[in-house]
Amino acid sequence: MFARLSTYQGSPVPAGGDLTASSEAVVRQVQDVPGFRGVYYLVDRATGEAKSLTLWEDERAMDDSEEQAARIREETAQREGQRIVSVEHFEVGFSHLQP
């Protein structure tokens, strides 16, 4: 499995702010991309820093999704008033989620 980690910077998020407001739209855009395995959206409300972590079946699927991912990143950052700081690629060494 492979992962793409995108970092964004924006304004601090209010403590009661809804972080899921645009999640359905983002998931709909990416869930049907071949090789997509999952997504996490991480936020530091105090600083406004956010990270999206997308998981991919293999490196080829991640590479093949790059153009569509770039478009989704740009649209999401613009809509949320953020700027894209970095995009990194990793091989997943292991993963574990409690049921």
C-alpha positions as CSV (number, residue, x, y, z in Angstrom):
1,M,0.0,0.0,0.0
2,F,1.1,3.6,-0.7
3,A,0.1,6.9,0.8
4,R,0.0,10.5,-0.4
5,L,0.3,13.1,2.4
6,S,-0.8,16.7,1.5
7,T,-0.2,19.5,3.9
8,Y,-2.3,22.7,3.9
9,Q,-2.2,26.0,5.8
10,G,-5.1,28.2,6.5
11,S,-6.8,30.1,9.3
12,P,-7.4,28.6,12.7
13,V,-10.6,26.5,12.9
14,P,-13.1,27.5,15.6
15,A,-13.5,24.9,18.4
16,G,-17.1,24.2,17.3
17,G,-16.4,24.4,13.6
18,D,-17.7,21.6,11.4
19,L,-14.8,19.6,9.9
20,T,-17.1,17.3,8.0
21,A,-18.9,19.9,5.9
22,S,-17.2,19.1,2.6
23,S,-16.1,15.6,3.4
24,E,-18.8,13.8,1.4
25,A,-18.0,15.8,-1.7
26,V,-14.3,15.1,-1.4
27,V,-14.9,11.4,-0.8
28,R,-17.2,11.1,-3.8
29,Q,-14.6,12.6,-6.0
30,V,-11.9,10.2,-5.0
31,Q,-13.6,6.9,-4.0
32,D,-14.1,5.7,-7.5
33,V,-10.5,6.3,-8.6
34,P,-8.9,2.9,-9.4
35,G,-6.7,1.7,-6.5
36,F,-8.1,4.1,-3.9
37,R,-8.2,2.5,-0.4
38,G,-9.1,5.3,2.1
39,V,-8.6,8.9,3.3
40,Y,-7.9,10.7,6.5
41,Y,-8.2,14.4,7.1
42,L,-6.2,15.7,10.0
43,V,-6.6,19.2,11.5
44,D,-4.8,21.3,14.1
45,R,-7.6,23.8,14.9
46,A,-5.3,26.2,16.8
47,T,-2.8,26.7,13.9
48,G,-5.0,26.0,10.9
49,E,-2.6,23.4,9.6
50,A,-4.3,20.4,8.0
51,K,-3.2,17.2,6.3
52,S,-4.9,14.8,4.0
53,L,-3.7,11.2,3.8
54,T,-4.9,9.2,1.0
55,L,-4.2,5.4,0.8
56,W,-3.6,3.6,-2.5
57,E,-3.5,-0.1,-3.4
58,D,-0.1,0.2,-5.0
59,E,2.4,2.8,-6.2
60,R,1.1,2.7,-9.8
61,A,-2.5,3.5,-8.6
62,M,-1.1,6.4,-6.6
63,D,0.9,7.7,-9.6
64,D,-2.0,7.2,-12.0
65,S,-4.2,9.3,-9.7
66,E,-1.8,12.2,-9.5
67,E,-3.5,14.5,-12.0
68,Q,-7.0,14.0,-10.5
69,A,-5.6,14.4,-7.0
70,A,-3.9,17.7,-7.8
71,R,-7.2,19.0,-9.1
72,I,-9.1,17.9,-6.0
73,R,-6.4,19.4,-3.8
74,E,-6.5,22.8,-5.6
75,E,-10.3,22.9,-5.5
76,T,-10.5,21.9,-1.8
77,A,-7.8,24.3,-0.7
78,Q,-9.4,27.2,-2.6
79,R,-12.9,26.4,-1.2
80,E,-11.5,26.1,2.4
81,G,-9.3,29.2,2.2
82,Q,-6.1,27.2,2.5
83,R,-2.8,27.0,0.6
84,I,-1.1,23.8,-0.3
85,V,2.3,23.6,1.5
86,S,3.5,20.2,0.4
87,V,2.7,16.9,-1.2
88,E,4.7,13.8,-0.2
89,H,4.6,10.2,-1.2
90,F,5.3,7.2,1.0
91,E,5.1,3.4,1.0
92,V,3.1,2.2,4.0
93,G,5.3,0.0,6.2
94,F,2.3,-1.3,8.2
95,S,-1.1,-0.3,9.4
96,H,-3.4,-1.3,12.2
97,L,-6.9,0.0,13.1
98,Q,-8.7,-1.2,16.1
99,P,-12.2,-2.6,15.2
